[in-house]
Structure formats: structure tokens, C-alpha cells
Amino acid sequence: MSKKKEIKKLKDHAFADLCLIEKEFQQIVKNTSNKSGTFKWLELLSDYELEEFYGRRRDRKYATLTVELYSLIEQLLKDIYKVIFKRKYRNKSDNNIILDLEEQLGDNLIFKNNTKLLANLRSCIVHEEFSLKAARKKINIKKKNRILFKQLMKDVDLYIENIKLK
């Protein structure tokens, strides 16, 4: 199989994973909004307790999904690295892994979009407080979690779409 076909196959798998992340995001939005005034979860807890529980958990879920988006790109680039260089990627620098991979793959691939915002958010989430809201505040992003996460999904989709062999 040619490198181009192998990379296309890897990108297709990444798009499938992105769709799964989007579905989980949609479930979070659906299950944490209380527009009807009633909840459809277990009757063991009161509506107030459920709202409180899912409200607190929602930010952590957004943080988790943001880290998932980052991991999706990182793994895709590692897999492409293996296709191009016929060996497993080993991080030997202090750089962010995605930036290091982009640099190493730069002679072979074109990257039109960047992952700086996603990388910064992920770093804050993993190394500071596991909260997308706290990461947004730290990097001074005014958008709410839901809107920011939708943007990140679009960014990741465009990033994957625009990876091309030179």
C-alpha cells in the first residue's frame, strides 16, 4: 500500500474517532440541560442533586474530551510518522509532542492549520486543574465551554482534513 493510501486510511480512522467524540459531546449537552424542568435519570436522587452532580461533572467531561481531541491528533501524527519513517516515534525533545512531530514530518507533509490553542488548553488541563473552565480563564478565552469545544472539534476536523503529502 502506498504512503498516500496508508495516510488516507489513518485520517479516515481519525475522522471516525472525532465523530465518536462529537457524539459524546452531544450526549453531555443533552443530558445536562434542564429545559423541560425534569430529568430522565435514575429516580434515586432528587432533581436538584442530579443537576448539581452533572453540573459539576460537565466541566470535567469537557476537559476530558478536550484532552481526547489532543490525543487524537497526537496519535494520528505518530501513526503517520511510522508510515513515513518505518519506525516508531520517540520524543527526544522538550517540545510539545504534536509540535515535535509536525517539525519532524515537515519535509514530507503539509500542515495548514495549527493546534496551538488545543495544545495550550490541554497543557493547562493536564498540568494545572482538570477543568476546561479553569484552562479557559488561565489563557483568557471568553467563550463558554460548549462553544469553545465546538470550535475545537471544527479545528481538529480541518487539521486532519488538511494534512497532505508534499
C-alpha positions as CSV (number, residue, x, y, z in Angstrom):
1,M,0.0,0.0,0.0
2,S,1.4,3.5,-0.9
3,K,2.2,6.0,1.8
4,K,-0.6,8.2,0.5
5,K,-3.2,5.4,0.8
6,E,-1.9,4.5,4.3
7,I,-2.1,8.1,5.5
8,K,-5.7,8.4,4.0
9,K,-6.7,5.3,5.9
10,L,-5.2,6.7,9.1
11,K,-7.0,10.0,8.6
12,D,-10.3,8.2,8.0
13,H,-9.9,6.4,11.3
14,A,-9.2,9.7,13.0
15,F,-12.4,11.2,11.5
16,A,-14.3,8.2,12.8
17,D,-12.8,8.8,16.3
18,L,-13.7,12.5,16.0
19,C,-17.3,11.5,15.3
20,L,-17.4,9.4,18.4
21,I,-16.1,12.3,20.5
22,E,-18.7,14.6,18.9
23,K,-21.5,12.1,19.9
24,E,-20.2,12.1,23.5
25,F,-20.2,15.9,23.5
26,Q,-23.8,15.9,22.2
27,Q,-24.8,13.5,25.0
28,I,-23.3,15.7,27.6
29,V,-25.2,18.7,26.2
30,K,-28.4,16.8,26.0
31,N,-28.1,15.2,29.5
32,T,-27.0,18.3,31.3
33,S,-29.6,20.7,30.1
34,N,-32.7,21.0,32.1
35,K,-35.0,22.9,29.7
36,S,-38.1,20.8,30.5
37,G,-37.7,21.1,34.2
38,T,-37.5,17.3,34.6
39,F,-34.6,14.9,34.4
40,K,-34.7,11.5,32.8
41,W,-32.0,9.9,35.0
42,L,-32.4,7.4,37.9
43,E,-35.0,8.4,40.4
44,L,-32.6,7.7,43.3
45,L,-31.5,11.3,43.6
46,S,-33.6,14.4,43.6
47,D,-33.6,16.6,40.6
48,Y,-31.6,19.2,42.5
49,E,-28.9,16.6,43.4
50,L,-28.8,15.3,39.8
51,E,-28.5,18.8,38.4
52,E,-25.7,19.5,40.9
53,F,-23.9,16.3,40.2
54,Y,-24.0,16.6,36.4
55,G,-23.3,20.3,36.6
56,R,-20.1,19.7,38.5
57,R,-19.1,16.8,36.3
58,R,-19.9,18.6,33.0
59,D,-16.7,20.8,33.2
60,R,-14.6,17.7,33.8
61,K,-16.2,15.9,30.9
62,Y,-15.4,18.9,28.6
63,A,-11.8,18.8,29.9
64,T,-11.7,15.0,29.2
65,L,-13.0,15.5,25.7
66,T,-10.5,18.3,25.0
67,V,-7.7,16.0,26.1
68,E,-9.2,13.4,23.8
69,L,-9.1,15.7,20.8
70,Y,-5.4,16.4,21.5
71,S,-4.7,12.7,21.9
72,L,-6.5,12.0,18.6
73,I,-4.2,14.3,16.7
74,E,-1.1,13.2,18.6
75,Q,-1.8,9.5,17.8
76,L,-2.6,10.3,14.2
77,L,0.7,12.0,13.7
78,K,2.6,9.2,15.5
79,D,0.9,6.7,13.1
80,I,1.8,8.8,10.1
81,Y,5.3,9.1,11.4
82,K,5.5,5.3,11.5
83,V,4.2,5.1,7.9
84,I,6.7,7.6,6.6
85,F,9.8,6.6,8.5
86,K,9.1,2.9,9.1
87,R,9.9,3.2,12.8
88,K,8.1,4.2,16.0
89,Y,8.2,7.8,17.0
90,R,10.3,8.6,20.1
91,N,10.1,12.0,21.7
92,K,13.6,13.3,22.3
93,S,12.8,16.9,22.8
94,D,11.2,19.1,25.4
95,N,8.8,20.4,22.8
96,N,5.1,19.6,22.8
97,I,4.8,16.2,21.1
98,I,2.5,17.4,18.3
99,L,4.8,20.4,17.6
100,D,7.8,18.0,17.6
101,L,6.0,15.6,15.2
102,E,5.0,18.4,12.9
103,E,8.6,19.6,12.8
104,Q,9.9,16.1,12.1
105,L,7.2,15.4,9.4
106,G,7.5,18.8,7.9
107,D,9.7,17.7,5.0
108,N,7.1,15.1,4.0
109,L,3.7,16.7,4.9
110,I,1.9,20.0,4.7
111,F,0.0,21.3,7.8
112,K,-2.3,24.2,7.0
113,N,-3.9,24.6,10.4
114,N,-2.2,24.7,13.8
115,T,-3.1,23.1,17.1
116,K,-1.7,25.8,19.4
117,L,-5.0,26.6,21.2
118,L,-5.8,22.9,21.7
119,A,-2.2,22.3,22.9
120,N,-2.4,25.2,25.4
121,L,-5.8,24.1,26.7
122,R,-4.6,20.5,27.1
123,S,-1.5,21.6,28.9
124,C,-3.5,23.7,31.4
125,I,-6.0,20.9,31.9
126,V,-3.4,18.2,32.5
127,H,-0.8,20.2,34.4
128,E,-2.9,22.6,36.4
129,E,-6.5,22.0,37.3
130,F,-8.5,19.3,35.4
131,S,-11.1,21.8,34.2
132,L,-11.8,23.3,30.8
133,K,-13.3,26.4,32.6
134,A,-10.1,27.0,34.6
135,A,-8.0,26.4,31.5
136,R,-10.1,29.0,29.6
137,K,-9.7,31.5,32.3
138,K,-5.9,30.9,32.5
139,I,-5.4,31.6,28.8
140,N,-8.1,34.3,28.7
141,I,-10.7,32.7,26.5
142,K,-14.1,34.3,26.9
143,K,-16.2,31.6,25.1
144,K,-18.2,29.2,27.2
145,N,-17.2,25.5,27.3
146,R,-19.8,24.4,24.8
147,I,-19.0,27.0,22.2
148,L,-15.2,26.6,22.6
149,F,-15.5,22.8,22.4
150,K,-17.5,23.0,19.2
151,Q,-14.8,25.3,17.8
152,L,-12.1,22.8,18.8
153,M,-13.9,20.0,17.1
154,K,-14.1,22.0,13.9
155,D,-10.4,22.9,14.2
156,V,-9.4,19.3,14.6
157,D,-11.6,18.3,11.7
158,L,-9.9,20.9,9.5
159,Y,-6.4,20.0,10.8
160,I,-6.9,16.3,9.9
161,E,-8.5,17.2,6.5
162,N,-5.6,19.5,5.6
163,I,-2.7,17.0,6.3
164,K,-1.3,16.4,2.8
165,L,1.8,14.7,1.5
166,K,4.2,17.0,-0.3
